[in-house]
């Protein structure tokens, strides 16, 4: 591309908001997303012919942003993956748009990834993330078939449970490790947070969904029929026979393997930089676009984003409200529990590497974080379990390419950079 646009990776709230601000300043942009439609995880779009399940403030927020995107005629290429940027500033794109480009700057707005703590049976068929259930609802407007149990910790459990209720398919129970409703600090959250939580709870209470607080899903057992979820509650053990289990233990920045580049500006926005949620992602996108435009055009930088600061404070408070003893339980899981799903590596395989193994030993000898996800889902838990007395160590590093690339992708990648230099 001869106009050297600003490459924006991610067509969610932060990426599109940044694109709008940059386009307003007359700067050319190109937005890419690996999904087949814009929206990111929060505003994932329904498939053609499927009605949208978005309601209220969420739907209004999205429609306003899309109107601004359309007003600026921002080019968006979906089905396109970002392979990383090298030391010369060349960015590798694969998929629908397979090419090498040298953008004027890069905005990384890849959002958050869902965190799921390993438990015995968490790799069984029928066990998925709560976010995967939510994605099904948003794209198909239908729930998973059969009895659904939600377990883990975090506000997403209530949100997904409420969405299932709206589809007249309420979960048989929600298992929450923390006790947010019994924490007085919950009442000090900003009003939009409280209003949203109250809406979710109203749906759940009307559907008479049992809510277990201070409870943990300790094991999932495969039987000839349904899955059996073993729950440790404050009043003793409980078992639930279910067909689908949605697990969720918070969110983390989706930044595994992403590199910066010294020769062109590289900016991380939204949950890709720090997991603060949808409200902060939108604010951060607009503010980040203004900041990058000022840097590229040599104009006065914008003032600090006070809205983002308020959201950061609210999320920190939310983290304290949802604090629980789940990490202490991690050390008690059985040795045969799978830790790395891609390579099917267990806790016993990890312990066989000896005390406090190095990151090199974890990857090359243990094969941890060496599969298709490159540690996106297991690195946190492998790092914690490899040395329980120390903070979790990173496994792997930023790299080029930032993710596994198929030979087919490389063969179909055009090279306009080479053409420009001839």
N, C-alpha and C positions, 0 to 999 in steps of 0.2 A: 504494500500500500504506500503510495508515494506521498500522501498527505501526513503521514506519521501521526495517527490519532493517539489520544490517551486511551490505553487499554484498561477496561474495567471488567474485572473477573467476578461475576456474580450478579444476577438480575433480581436480587431481592430488594428489601427496603433500603439498605445502606448503599448498595451499588447504583440503583436507579436514582436515588436522591442525589448522590454525588454527580452522576451523569447530567442531571437537570441543572445543577449549579454551574458545572463546567461549560455546558452548552450555552447557558445564559451569557457567559463571558466571551462567547464566540470561539471557544476552543473545540476542535473536532474530537469526538469520542467514538469508541466502539465498545459495546457491551456484549460480553459472551456469557453463556451459562451452559453447564453440562446437561441440565435437564432439557426436556422437550418443550417447556413453556416457562415463561417468566413467573416470578412470585417467591422463589426461595421456599424454605420450609414453612414459614408462617402463612404466606399467602399462596400456597400451592394451588394451581388452577385446576378446575375440573376437566375431565376429558370431554371432547366434543359431544354435544348432546346430553351432557349431565348437568343438572342444576347445581348452582353454587350453594355451599352450606355456610358461607360467611355471613355474619349478621352484625348489626349494630355498629359500634365504633370501629371495629376491625374492617368492616366492609367500606365504611365511609373514608377511613384513612387510605385504603388502597385505591379507591376510585379517584380521590383527589390527586394522588401521586401519579396515577396512570394518565390523568388529564394533562398534567404538566409534562410527562414524557412524550405524549403525542403532540403537544404544542411545540416542543422543541425538535420534533422529528428525529429522535435519537435512534441510530441504527442498532439493532439487537440481533445477535446470531445465537440461537439456542442449539442444543445438541452439539456444542463445541467445548472441548476440554482444554484446560490450561496445563501445559506440560512443564512450565517453569521458564525462568529467564536466565541466560548465561552471563558470563562476565563482560561480554561486549554489549549487552542490552538487547540481544535477540530473544524474542519470546516465541515459544513453540506452542502452536495450537493444533489440535487434532479433532477428528470427528467431522461434523458437517462443514466446518471451515478448517481444512488442514493446510497449514502454512507456517512459515517463519516470518515474523514481522519485527520491526524495530520501532516500538512505540515511543512517543515523546515522554510518557510517564506511565506508571502502572498503579492501578488501584486494586487492591486485593480485598474483596468483600464476599468471602466464601462462607460466611455465616458460622453457625455452631454445629457441633456434632453431639449426638446423644451419648451419654455415659451410662454403661450398664455394668454393675459389679458382678464378678463371677460368683455363681452358686452351683451346687450340684444339680445337674439336669437342665442348666440354662441353654444348652445347645440342642435340646430335643426338638423334633418337629412340633409345631404348634406354639412354640415360645418365640416371641418377637419383641421388639421394642414398642413402648407406648407410642412413640413417634411414628412408627410404621403403621399402627392402627389409625392414627390421626391422618396420615397421608392417604390411606385407603378411603377414609371418610371424605376427605377433600376432593379426591380425584374421581371417586365412583359414587359418592353420596350413599354409601351403604356400609354396614358394619361387617366385621368378620362373622362367619357362620358359627353357631354354637354358643356355649356359655363362656363368657369372657371374665377374666380376673385381672385387675391392675395392681401392680405391686412395686415397691421401691420407695422413692422419696422425691418430692418436688411438686410445685404447683401444676405441672403438666398432667399429673394423674387426675386431679380434679377436673381440669379442662377436657381431657379425653373422656372421662366418665360422663361429664355433662353432655358432650357431643353424642355419645352413645344413647343417652336418655332421650335426646331430641329426635333420634332416629327410632325411638320406641324399642330399643334393644339395650336396656341398662346392664351394666356389669353386675355380676352376682356379688361382688364386694370390691372395695379398694383397701389395700394394705399399705399404710403409710408409716415409715420408720420413725418420723419425727412426730411432735405433738403441737402443730402450729395453732390449732384452735384453743389450746390451753396455755398459750404463751401470751402474757399481757402485751409484749412488744408488738404483737400483730396489729393491735389497735392504733399503733403509731405510724403505720405505713401510709403513704399518700392515698388520697381518696379514690383515684382511679383503680388502684390495686385492690382496695377493699370492695369497691363496687363490682369489679370483675369476679372476685372470689365469692361474693354474696350471690351473684347470678349463678355461678357453677353449683354452689351448695344448694340453692333453691331447686334446681333441676334434680339433683341427687336425692334430696329429702322427699320431693314429691314422688319420685320413683321408688322410695324406700330402699335405697342402696345402702347396705351395711358399710360403715366406715370404721376401720380399725386403726387407731393411732397408737404410736409407740409399739408397733408390731413389725415383724420381719418375716419375709418368705425365706425359709432356710433350705428347702430342698424341693425339687420337682421330680416326681417319679412317673415313669412310663408304665402303664398297665396295658392289658389287652383291649381296654376300652378308652376311657378318658385319661387325661393327665391328672395326677394327684399333687396338689400344692400343699406342702406342710408349712404351717404358719406358727410362729412363736409370738403369742399375744401376751399382754400384761396379766391375763387371767388364766394362762396355760395354753397348751398346744391346740391347734385346730387344723383340720384337713378340709380341703375343698376339691371336689371332682369337677374339672373344667375341660373345655376343648381348646381354649386359646388363653395364653398368659401374656400380658403386656408388661414388660419390665422398663423401669426408668429410674436412674440415679443421678439426675442433673444433666447439665450441658457443659461443654468445654469448647474453646475456640477450634474451629476446623482449619488448623494451620499446619498440619503435619507435612514436613518436607518442603514447605514454601520458602523460597529464597528471596532475599533482597538483592539489589544491584547497585554498585557504587557509581555507575556511569549515568543512570537515569533516576529521577525521583520515584520512589516506591512507597506507597501509603497503604496502611491497613486500616480498615474501617469496620464499624459494627461489631458483631459477635466474633468476627475473625481476629480482632485485636483483643477483646475482652468480652466475655459472655454477659451482656447486660439486658438482653431481651429486645422485643420489637420496638418499644417506645424509644429506647436509647439508640437503636440502630438507625431509625429514621433521622433523629436529631444529629447523630454522628455523621450520617451520609451528607446532609446539607452542609454541616460545618466543615467537614473534610473537603468537600468540593470547593467551598469558598477559600479554604486555606491553600489548596493546591493551585487554584487559579491565581491567587495572589503571588505565589512563589514563581509560577511560570511567566506571569505577565509583569512581574516586578512592581506590583501595587502594594498598598498598605494591607498588612495581614488583618484578618478579622479579630474581633475581641473574643475572649474565652467563652465557650459555650456553657452557660449556666444551667441550661436544661439537662445537658449531659451529666454535669456534676450532680444534679439532683437525682437523676436516675441511678448514678453510681452509688450514691449514699443509700438509696432505697434498696438496691440489690444487695448491698453489704448487710443491711438490716434483715433482709429476707433470708440470706445465708445463715445468719445467727438464729433466726426463728426456726429454720429447718435443720438445725444441727442435730445429729443423733450418733449412736455408737456403732454404725455400720462398719466403719473401718476396723474397729477392734474385732468385730466378728469375722472380718476377712482372713485374719490369721488362723482362724479355727476351722476353715473349710477342709474337707478330706483331701488326702494327697492325690487321689485319682481325679479330682476336679479339673476340667479343662480350663486353661487360662488363655491360651492363644488359639482362637477358633480356626484361623486359616491353616495353621500347621498341626492342629490337634495336639498341642503340647500341654502337659498337665503340671500341676504343682509339684508332683514327684520329679518330673523332668527338670523343673527349675531348681529344686533342692539338690539334685544330682550334680549341679555345677559348683557346689560348695558355697561357703559363706561369702556374701557380698561380691558376687561375680561382676566383672567389668562389663560395660556395654558391648564391647567386642565379643566377649565370651557368650553373652546372652544371645547375640545374633548369629555368630558363626558356629559356635558349639551347640547352643541350645535351640537354635532355629526360631527363637522368639522374635516377633515383629518382622518376619521375613516373607510373609505371604502377601496376598493381593492388597490388603489394607495397609501394609507397611507400618503396623503398630498403631493405627488410628484408634483401635478399640482395645487393644491389650496392653499397650506400652505403660499406661498409668498403673495398672494392677501388677504387671511384671516388675515395674520399678519399685513399687511399695513392698511387694513380697520378697524381692531379692535381698533387701536389707531393712528389716522392720524397725531398726533403731535410727535410721537416717531418713532424711527427706527423699522422696522418690527421684531417682536419677533419670535423665532423658535417655531414650534408646534410639540411636540413629541421629541424624542431623539434617539440616537443610541441604538439598542436593539438586543436581541437574541430571536428568529430568526429575521433577518433584514427585512423580508417580510412575508406576510401571507403564511402559509404552509398548504396544504391540508392533511387530514387524510390518503388519498391514498398514498401520498408521504412518509409519516412517516412509513406506513406499508411496503413499498417496500425498505426502506433504510436499507442496510446492515451495520454492525458495525465491521470493521476490527480492530478498536482500542481495542474493548473488547477482540478480539481473540489474539492480541499481548500481552495483559497483563496476559493471562492465562498461 
